[in-house]
Amino acid sequence: MREKEKKEREDSLLVVFNGLVAVFTFFLALSSGYLWLETRRLRKISNQQGEDLKTSIALAKRASEVAIALELPIFVIENVTISKMKGTLTINLGNHGRTPAIISSHSLLTQIDQALPLEPTYPMASVIDEVSSRIVEKGHVYEISRDTHLSQDAWKSISERKTILWAYGYLEYIDFLKQRRQAGYCLAYEPNRYDNGGKWVLKGPPKYTYDQLVVC
């Protein structure tokens, strides 16, 4: 009788123990699932914070670049003249930026053709270096001149619109941050239809017109 009672008590304890193990296993699984969800949520938050940080850094960098750009010299072509008699081409570039520029060199070339190559080239013969500091203050103009020596036949072809007279080049300068920059430009001579005159217009492939840092 005692053996039977002992056996029943042991079976009851085993049932209770197994029940406790089952409950513990259930809560352990529940806890593990919650922990997995929480870890996933924290990972998402961490990733989002990382993306937000990258965005903030990019915005701060962009804001800094814009602030610097607002202070840079801005060269704009004020006027262009060409003397058919003397063969002299003159371009006046005005500084419309907020700070002065120190001119280091400039290039100016002319070419008669229907179109220019997609990439500009500046032969050494077309480049003139400034031997002394030439500072162009805000609101002041820098003049570039070259002799063109175009023949009468060339002018006749240009006037009849059989070909195009191009003028292109760059102005190299040092900005207020002591960085060397180049401002490229490109123009085409557009003759009048009813007289011998004409005007210069901004035209040409996109890569001829730019303002960029000079990479040494």
C-alpha positions as a Markdown table, in Angstrom:
| # | Residue | x | y | z |
|---|---|---|---|---|
| 1 | Met | 0.0 | 0.0 | 0.0 |
| 2 | Arg | 2.8 | 2.3 | 0.9 |
| 3 | Glu | 4.6 | 1.5 | -2.3 |
| 4 | Lys | 1.5 | 2.4 | -4.3 |
| 5 | Glu | 1.0 | 5.7 | -2.4 |
| 6 | Lys | 4.7 | 6.5 | -2.9 |
| 7 | Lys | 4.4 | 5.7 | -6.6 |
| 8 | Glu | 1.3 | 7.9 | -7.0 |
| 9 | Arg | 3.1 | 10.8 | -5.1 |
| 10 | Glu | 6.1 | 10.5 | -7.3 |
| 11 | Asp | 3.9 | 10.5 | -10.4 |
| 12 | Ser | 2.1 | 13.6 | -9.1 |
| 13 | Leu | 5.4 | 15.3 | -8.5 |
| 14 | Leu | 6.6 | 14.3 | -11.9 |
| 15 | Val | 3.4 | 15.7 | -13.5 |
| 16 | Val | 3.9 | 19.0 | -11.5 |
| 17 | Phe | 7.5 | 19.1 | -12.4 |
| 18 | Asn | 6.8 | 18.5 | -16.1 |
| 19 | Gly | 4.1 | 21.2 | -15.9 |
| 20 | Leu | 6.5 | 23.6 | -14.4 |
| 21 | Val | 9.0 | 22.8 | -17.1 |
| 22 | Ala | 6.4 | 23.3 | -19.8 |
| 23 | Val | 5.4 | 26.7 | -18.2 |
| 24 | Phe | 9.0 | 27.7 | -17.9 |
| 25 | Thr | 9.7 | 26.6 | -21.5 |
| 26 | Phe | 6.7 | 28.6 | -22.7 |
| 27 | Phe | 7.8 | 31.8 | -20.9 |
| 28 | Leu | 11.3 | 31.2 | -22.1 |
| 29 | Ala | 10.1 | 31.0 | -25.7 |
| 30 | Leu | 7.9 | 34.0 | -25.1 |
| 31 | Ser | 10.8 | 35.9 | -23.6 |
| 32 | Ser | 13.1 | 34.9 | -26.5 |
| 33 | Gly | 10.6 | 36.0 | -29.0 |
| 34 | Tyr | 10.2 | 39.4 | -27.3 |
| 35 | Leu | 14.0 | 39.7 | -27.1 |
| 36 | Trp | 14.3 | 38.9 | -30.8 |
| 37 | Leu | 11.6 | 41.5 | -31.7 |
| 38 | Glu | 13.2 | 44.1 | -29.4 |
| 39 | Thr | 16.7 | 43.4 | -30.9 |
| 40 | Arg | 15.2 | 43.8 | -34.4 |
| 41 | Arg | 13.5 | 47.0 | -33.4 |
| 42 | Leu | 16.7 | 48.4 | -31.9 |
| 43 | Arg | 18.6 | 47.4 | -35.1 |
| 44 | Lys | 16.1 | 49.3 | -37.2 |
| 45 | Ile | 16.4 | 52.3 | -34.9 |
| 46 | Ser | 20.2 | 52.1 | -35.1 |
| 47 | Asn | 20.1 | 51.8 | -38.9 |
| 48 | Gln | 17.7 | 54.8 | -39.1 |
| 49 | Gln | 19.9 | 56.8 | -36.8 |
| 50 | Gly | 22.9 | 56.0 | -39.0 |
| 51 | Glu | 21.0 | 57.1 | -42.1 |
| 52 | Asp | 19.8 | 60.2 | -40.3 |
| 53 | Leu | 23.4 | 61.0 | -39.3 |
| 54 | Lys | 24.6 | 60.5 | -42.9 |
| 55 | Thr | 21.9 | 62.8 | -44.1 |
| 56 | Ser | 22.7 | 65.4 | -41.5 |
| 57 | Ile | 26.4 | 65.3 | -42.4 |
| 58 | Ala | 25.6 | 65.6 | -46.1 |
| 59 | Leu | 23.2 | 68.5 | -45.5 |
| 60 | Ala | 25.9 | 70.2 | -43.3 |
| 61 | Lys | 28.5 | 69.7 | -46.0 |
| 62 | Arg | 26.1 | 71.0 | -48.7 |
| 63 | Ala | 25.3 | 74.1 | -46.6 |
| 64 | Ser | 29.0 | 74.7 | -46.1 |
| 65 | Glu | 29.6 | 74.4 | -49.8 |
| 66 | Val | 26.8 | 76.8 | -50.6 |
| 67 | Ala | 28.0 | 79.3 | -48.1 |
| 68 | Ile | 31.5 | 79.2 | -49.6 |
| 69 | Ala | 30.1 | 79.4 | -53.1 |
| 70 | Leu | 28.2 | 82.6 | -52.2 |
| 71 | Glu | 31.5 | 84.2 | -51.3 |
| 72 | Leu | 33.5 | 83.2 | -54.4 |
| 73 | Pro | 34.3 | 85.5 | -57.3 |
| 74 | Ile | 31.8 | 85.1 | -60.2 |
| 75 | Phe | 33.2 | 86.2 | -63.6 |
| 76 | Val | 30.6 | 87.2 | -66.2 |
| 77 | Ile | 31.4 | 88.3 | -69.8 |
| 78 | Glu | 30.5 | 92.0 | -69.9 |
| 79 | Asn | 31.2 | 92.7 | -73.5 |
| 80 | Val | 33.1 | 91.3 | -76.5 |
| 81 | Thr | 34.5 | 93.4 | -79.4 |
| 82 | Ile | 36.4 | 92.4 | -82.5 |
| 83 | Ser | 38.1 | 94.8 | -84.9 |
| 84 | Lys | 37.9 | 93.5 | -88.5 |
| 85 | Met | 40.6 | 96.1 | -89.5 |
| 86 | Lys | 43.1 | 95.4 | -86.8 |
| 87 | Gly | 42.1 | 91.8 | -86.2 |
| 88 | Thr | 41.9 | 92.3 | -82.4 |
| 89 | Leu | 39.5 | 90.3 | -80.2 |
| 90 | Thr | 38.8 | 91.7 | -76.7 |
| 91 | Ile | 36.7 | 90.1 | -74.0 |
| 92 | Asn | 35.9 | 91.9 | -70.7 |
| 93 | Leu | 35.2 | 89.7 | -67.7 |
| 94 | Gly | 33.5 | 91.4 | -64.8 |
| 95 | Asn | 33.8 | 90.1 | -61.2 |
| 96 | His | 30.2 | 89.9 | -59.9 |
| 97 | Gly | 31.1 | 87.9 | -56.8 |
| 98 | Arg | 31.5 | 89.1 | -53.2 |
| 99 | Thr | 35.3 | 88.7 | -53.0 |
| 100 | Pro | 38.3 | 89.7 | -55.1 |
| 101 | Ala | 40.3 | 87.3 | -57.3 |
| 102 | Ile | 44.0 | 87.1 | -58.0 |
| 103 | Ile | 44.5 | 86.4 | -61.7 |
| 104 | Ser | 47.2 | 83.9 | -62.5 |
| 105 | Ser | 46.7 | 83.1 | -66.2 |
| 106 | His | 44.3 | 83.2 | -69.1 |
| 107 | Ser | 43.7 | 81.6 | -72.4 |
| 108 | Leu | 41.8 | 82.8 | -75.5 |
| 109 | Leu | 41.5 | 81.0 | -78.8 |
| 110 | Thr | 39.5 | 81.6 | -82.0 |
| 111 | Gln | 38.4 | 78.9 | -84.4 |
| 112 | Ile | 36.4 | 78.9 | -87.6 |
| 113 | Asp | 34.3 | 75.8 | -88.0 |
| 114 | Gln | 30.7 | 74.6 | -88.0 |
| 115 | Ala | 31.1 | 73.1 | -84.6 |
| 116 | Leu | 33.7 | 72.7 | -81.9 |
| 117 | Pro | 35.0 | 69.4 | -80.5 |
| 118 | Leu | 33.1 | 68.2 | -77.4 |
| 119 | Glu | 36.2 | 68.5 | -75.2 |
| 120 | Pro | 38.2 | 71.8 | -75.1 |
| 121 | Thr | 41.9 | 71.9 | -75.5 |
| 122 | Tyr | 44.1 | 74.9 | -74.6 |
| 123 | Pro | 47.5 | 74.8 | -76.3 |
| 124 | Met | 50.4 | 76.3 | -74.3 |
| 125 | Ala | 50.8 | 79.0 | -77.0 |
| 126 | Ser | 47.3 | 80.3 | -76.1 |
| 127 | Val | 48.0 | 80.7 | -72.4 |
| 128 | Ile | 49.5 | 83.9 | -70.9 |
| 129 | Asp | 50.7 | 83.9 | -67.3 |
| 130 | Glu | 50.5 | 87.0 | -65.1 |
| 131 | Val | 54.0 | 87.8 | -64.0 |
| 132 | Ser | 52.7 | 90.0 | -61.2 |
| 133 | Ser | 49.6 | 89.9 | -59.0 |
| 134 | Arg | 46.6 | 91.2 | -60.8 |
| 135 | Ile | 43.7 | 91.6 | -58.3 |
| 136 | Val | 40.2 | 92.0 | -59.7 |
| 137 | Glu | 38.0 | 93.5 | -57.0 |
| 138 | Lys | 34.3 | 93.0 | -56.8 |
| 139 | Gly | 32.6 | 95.0 | -59.5 |
| 140 | His | 35.8 | 95.4 | -61.5 |
| 141 | Val | 36.6 | 94.1 | -65.0 |
| 142 | Tyr | 39.5 | 92.1 | -66.4 |
| 143 | Glu | 40.4 | 92.4 | -70.1 |
| 144 | Ile | 41.7 | 89.7 | -72.3 |
| 145 | Ser | 42.8 | 90.5 | -75.9 |
| 146 | Arg | 44.3 | 88.5 | -78.8 |
| 147 | Asp | 45.1 | 89.2 | -82.4 |
| 148 | Thr | 43.0 | 87.1 | -84.8 |
| 149 | His | 44.2 | 88.1 | -88.3 |
| 150 | Leu | 41.2 | 86.8 | -90.1 |
| 151 | Ser | 41.2 | 87.2 | -93.9 |
| 152 | Gln | 38.5 | 88.9 | -96.0 |
| 153 | Asp | 37.5 | 85.5 | -97.3 |
| 154 | Ala | 37.1 | 84.2 | -93.8 |
| 155 | Trp | 34.9 | 87.2 | -92.8 |
| 156 | Lys | 32.8 | 86.7 | -96.0 |
| 157 | Ser | 32.2 | 83.1 | -95.1 |
| 158 | Ile | 31.3 | 84.0 | -91.5 |
| 159 | Ser | 28.9 | 86.9 | -92.7 |
| 160 | Glu | 27.2 | 84.5 | -95.1 |
| 161 | Arg | 26.7 | 82.0 | -92.3 |
| 162 | Lys | 28.6 | 79.3 | -94.2 |
| 163 | Thr | 30.8 | 78.8 | -91.1 |
| 164 | Ile | 31.0 | 80.0 | -87.5 |
| 165 | Leu | 33.6 | 82.1 | -85.7 |
| 166 | Trp | 34.2 | 80.7 | -82.2 |
| 167 | Ala | 36.0 | 82.3 | -79.3 |
| 168 | Tyr | 36.8 | 80.2 | -76.2 |
| 169 | Gly | 39.2 | 80.0 | -73.3 |
| 170 | Tyr | 39.5 | 80.4 | -69.6 |
| 171 | Leu | 40.4 | 82.7 | -66.8 |
| 172 | Glu | 42.5 | 81.1 | -64.0 |
| 173 | Tyr | 42.5 | 82.8 | -60.6 |
| 174 | Ile | 43.1 | 82.3 | -56.9 |
| 175 | Asp | 40.1 | 82.8 | -54.6 |
| 176 | Phe | 39.8 | 84.1 | -51.0 |
| 177 | Leu | 40.5 | 80.5 | -49.7 |
| 178 | Lys | 43.9 | 80.5 | -51.6 |
| 179 | Gln | 42.5 | 77.9 | -54.0 |
| 180 | Arg | 43.2 | 77.9 | -57.7 |
| 181 | Arg | 40.2 | 78.0 | -59.9 |
| 182 | Gln | 39.4 | 78.1 | -63.6 |
| 183 | Ala | 36.4 | 79.9 | -65.2 |
| 184 | Gly | 35.8 | 78.6 | -68.8 |
| 185 | Tyr | 33.8 | 80.4 | -71.5 |
| 186 | Cys | 32.7 | 79.9 | -75.1 |
| 187 | Leu | 31.2 | 82.3 | -77.6 |
| 188 | Ala | 30.0 | 82.3 | -81.2 |
| 189 | Tyr | 29.9 | 85.3 | -83.5 |
| 190 | Glu | 26.4 | 85.8 | -84.9 |
| 191 | Pro | 26.4 | 88.1 | -88.0 |
| 192 | Asn | 23.4 | 90.4 | -88.8 |
| 193 | Arg | 21.3 | 89.4 | -91.8 |
| 194 | Tyr | 21.0 | 92.9 | -93.2 |
| 195 | Asp | 24.4 | 94.6 | -92.6 |
| 196 | Asn | 28.1 | 93.9 | -91.9 |
| 197 | Gly | 27.7 | 93.9 | -88.1 |
| 198 | Gly | 27.1 | 91.1 | -85.7 |
| 199 | Lys | 27.0 | 90.1 | -82.0 |
| 200 | Trp | 28.6 | 87.5 | -79.8 |
| 201 | Val | 26.4 | 84.9 | -78.1 |
| 202 | Leu | 27.1 | 82.3 | -75.5 |
| 203 | Lys | 27.2 | 79.0 | -77.3 |
| 204 | Gly | 29.2 | 75.8 | -77.7 |
| 205 | Pro | 29.5 | 72.4 | -76.1 |
| 206 | Pro | 28.7 | 72.3 | -72.3 |
| 207 | Lys | 32.2 | 71.4 | -71.2 |
| 208 | Tyr | 33.6 | 74.7 | -72.5 |
| 209 | Thr | 31.7 | 76.7 | -69.9 |
| 210 | Tyr | 32.5 | 76.0 | -66.2 |
| 211 | Asp | 34.0 | 77.3 | -63.0 |
| 212 | Gln | 35.9 | 74.6 | -61.1 |
| 213 | Leu | 38.9 | 73.9 | -58.9 |
| 214 | Val | 42.2 | 73.3 | -60.6 |
| 215 | Val | 43.5 | 69.8 | -59.6 |
| 216 | Cys | 47.3 | 69.7 | -59.6 |
